[in-house]
Amino acid sequence: MTRLLIRNGRVVDPSQGIDQGMDLLIDDGLVAALGEKLDVAADTPVFDASGLVVAPGFIDIHTHLREPGFEYKETIESGCRAAAAGGFTAVCALANTSPVNDEPAVTRYVIEKAGEVSATRIYPVGALSKGCNGEELAEIGKMIEAGAVAISDSPNPVANGLLMRRALEYCRSFDVPVMVHPEDLELTDRGAMHEGRVSTRIGLRGMPGAAEQGVVARDILLAELTRGRLHLCHLSTAASLEMVRIAKRRGLKITCEVTPHHFTLIDEDIAKANYDPQWKMNPPLRGTKDRQAVLEAIQDGTVDAIVSDHAPHHQDEKEMDFADAPFGISALETAVSLALDRLVHRRVIGIGQLVQLMSTSPAKIMGLPGGSLEEGAVADITLLNLGMRVSVDPKTFLSKGKNTPFTGMNLRGAPAATIVGGKVVWKR
Amino acid sequence: MVIEAAAALSSKDLVGIAPLEAGEIQLLLDTAEQLLEVARRPIKKVPTLRGMTVINLFMEASTRTRFSFEVAEKRLSADTLNFSASTSSVSKGETLFDTARNLMAMAPDFIVIRHPNTGAPHRLAHVVTASVINAGDGSNEHPTQALLDAFTMRRHFGDLAGLKVVIAGDIRHSRVARSNAFLLSKMGAEVRFVAPASLLPPGVQELGVKPFLRLEPALEGADVVMMLRIQMERQKRMNFPSAREYFDFFGLTPERLKLANEGALVMHPGPMNRGVEIDSEVADGDQSVILEQVTNGVAIRMAILYLLAGGRSDAATDS
């Protein structure tokens, strides 16, 4: 019996409509009690949460952990340490490793390796197609049986509409979401940044917003056709979000996610950065109207989850010119601070809504334990210091990936501690 | 519009026209004017860069730009090293920064770089102490070409301000068009881009130009007609139907040239596709200054090297 009393924190749990000063008692990895001034045995270990927010554990449902195959970029161990330091109690690991997680042996490897080296929870996402190459369905059922919680070829799109249709249909038998990276590669045409006034001015090849929007439209229609569970990854444009808004209004059970970099940065930042590929990600940083649309969609509930889209790369891979460098940023350790600074402190949403977007909804979308602090729930808890000021310094990242555009940015609000299954796995 | 020449260039590098002030462009053009004379001497060499080393790093195929730089360097008595790669060194596993570190170990004073990707010279300039000169990066800039084009125009018209310059062709992929647009608009000229929209970048007005979807209306009142190479190797991707159709609607023929001002200059950065973007009769006609552009290119590149080496323009040709 391992007990821990989290005393005197501000408990924010949208699953129960709670936002008030309370104590929380953990017993044997589960939430045992929640209440004002809990009476506990004198020898119960205490975590003083005065001044901190106590929230159900944050779950990042879009993380690239790189192992197996690209351990020089990130390992399961380093990625999970980064997740804990970023305030996440669980991550969903995408399938684009080497070998690709397109068969149950790889799924099991990830789960077993995580069990050995990771204090945070890892839920593998299986590939939609063999090799993530968009040709034939992977062994979805067997991967789910082995522990995969969703399927996705992300960061590869599913170009073939028929394959996408079949995936949505087939997954209904297993009740898992199909996560899609919406991009028409013919339209993005080897582009490196958002196509618009800035790409025209600075001469980088553009990726038009329509390349995302066309696929979003197709997949929403396919979700309607198949009644499958569609989850749209990292939406970045106003029109994509508007289509999701309309689809939801019509009663479709689709979900979507956005990233902190898309609600923080814009394409103009690439111009200011003098072609530094730290600003290169896919989907690319868009213009101010798209950024504003992302914020509005977060505010009005169109967005279901905020995800990091953690995509660590080795420093050598970013010592390239913009076009040759790979897409992606190391994001696990900046996501929560960006969300607190840009969304909560700037009054886009309240802290309860943020917890909903980073814990309760992600758990629900992926069908995971957590997302709630009700009695009997797993004791996965994220503690937040809303007032703390941090300056982003990649040298302090626990992730192997130091690739971030946020170096030197001053942010207000940060994770203070991460508790998984009742154990404090990281504390500032 | 009177533009005073700057006293010196403000940066150690010439990575593009976009970062230059009008006064710096004026200084470069004035300096080239003096250096043009060197080519007419029996011994076409001045000792200005003696003891200095220039690395010509060409990571994309080039003949005329590379030769032009090399001639310019040799006329200024610099030692030159040529490094050509048919493919970028990235495919050999070396990062751009490693290439830069290796080059710096040879202590060059200048690195002239052509690279298939936008921004490569800018990244290089950021990590090396040598002066970096952009000889063309991706679809971004080709500043030395724009300077030699402007120099050629100025020699014919005396001033760039008020000129109406038509640039027609594959604007979307053209670094020449972009650098010319930046330069000419800074110097007070009017730039008209002509192409079907499939060959124009989005929001092209951002570059300070007037876009035209047909050649004829753009030619009205034009002082200069610059035709760009249609890069057939890049046209696999459905940008227009055929070379024949392109020539029919967008090619510069003697009849179409008559729509421009009398005596309008015909320019082309080369290499030309005769019968695709330009009719041979026009290319070889009286109004063509295409070979003059090549001659002027050497003077412009000498001026860039000279000024980046810290010289003053009035002493450019002294011994």
HADDOCK unambig.tbl for C-alpha pairs under 7 A between the chains (distance, minus, plus):
assign (segid A and resid 196 and name CA) (segid B and resid 202 and name CA) 6.06 0.50 0.50
assign (segid A and resid 196 and name CA) (segid B and resid 203 and name CA) 6.45 0.50 0.50
assign (segid A and resid 197 and name CA) (segid B and resid 202 and name CA) 6.86 0.50 0.50
assign (segid A and resid 197 and name CA) (segid B and resid 203 and name CA) 5.27 0.50 0.50
assign (segid A and resid 197 and name CA) (segid B and resid 206 and name CA) 6.16 0.50 0.50
assign (segid A and resid 200 and name CA) (segid B and resid 201 and name CA) 6.16 0.50 0.50
assign (segid A and resid 200 and name CA) (segid B and resid 202 and name CA) 6.65 0.50 0.50
assign (segid A and resid 200 and name CA) (segid B and resid 203 and name CA) 6.87 0.50 0.50
assign (segid A and resid 200 and name CA) (segid B and resid 204 and name CA) 6.69 0.50 0.50
assign (segid A and resid 201 and name CA) (segid B and resid 206 and name CA) 6.44 0.50 0.50
assign (segid A and resid 201 and name CA) (segid B and resid 207 and name CA) 6.25 0.50 0.50
assign (segid A and resid 202 and name CA) (segid B and resid 140 and name CA) 6.54 0.50 0.50
assign (segid A and resid 203 and name CA) (segid B and resid 118 and name CA) 6.48 0.50 0.50
assign (segid A and resid 203 and name CA) (segid B and resid 139 and name CA) 5.72 0.50 0.50
assign (segid A and resid 203 and name CA) (segid B and resid 140 and name CA) 4.06 0.50 0.50
assign (segid A and resid 204 and name CA) (segid B and resid 118 and name CA) 5.84 0.50 0.50
assign (segid A and resid 204 and name CA) (segid B and resid 139 and name CA) 6.88 0.50 0.50
assign (segid A and resid 204 and name CA) (segid B and resid 140 and name CA) 6.63 0.50 0.50
assign (segid A and resid 274 and name CA) (segid B and resid 122 and name CA) 6.91 0.50 0.50
assign (segid A and resid 275 and name CA) (segid B and resid 119 and name CA) 5.57 0.50 0.50
assign (segid A and resid 316 and name CA) (segid B and resid 95 and name CA) 6.74 0.50 0.50
assign (segid A and resid 319 and name CA) (segid B and resid 95 and name CA) 6.02 0.50 0.50
assign (segid A and resid 319 and name CA) (segid B and resid 96 and name CA) 6.32 0.50 0.50
assign (segid A and resid 319 and name CA) (segid B and resid 97 and name CA) 5.70 0.50 0.50
assign (segid A and resid 320 and name CA) (segid B and resid 95 and name CA) 5.70 0.50 0.50
assign (segid A and resid 320 and name CA) (segid B and resid 96 and name CA) 5.13 0.50 0.50
assign (segid A and resid 320 and name CA) (segid B and resid 97 and name CA) 6.76 0.50 0.50
assign (segid A and resid 321 and name CA) (segid B and resid 96 and name CA) 6.82 0.50 0.50
assign (segid A and resid 321 and name CA) (segid B and resid 117 and name CA) 6.94 0.50 0.50
assign (segid A and resid 321 and name CA) (segid B and resid 119 and name CA) 6.21 0.50 0.50
assign (segid A and resid 321 and name CA) (segid B and resid 120 and name CA) 4.89 0.50 0.50
assign (segid A and resid 321 and name CA) (segid B and resid 123 and name CA) 6.49 0.50 0.50
assign (segid A and resid 322 and name CA) (segid B and resid 119 and name CA) 6.61 0.50 0.50
assign (segid A and resid 323 and name CA) (segid B and resid 117 and name CA) 5.91 0.50 0.50
assign (segid A and resid 323 and name CA) (segid B and resid 118 and name CA) 6.93 0.50 0.50
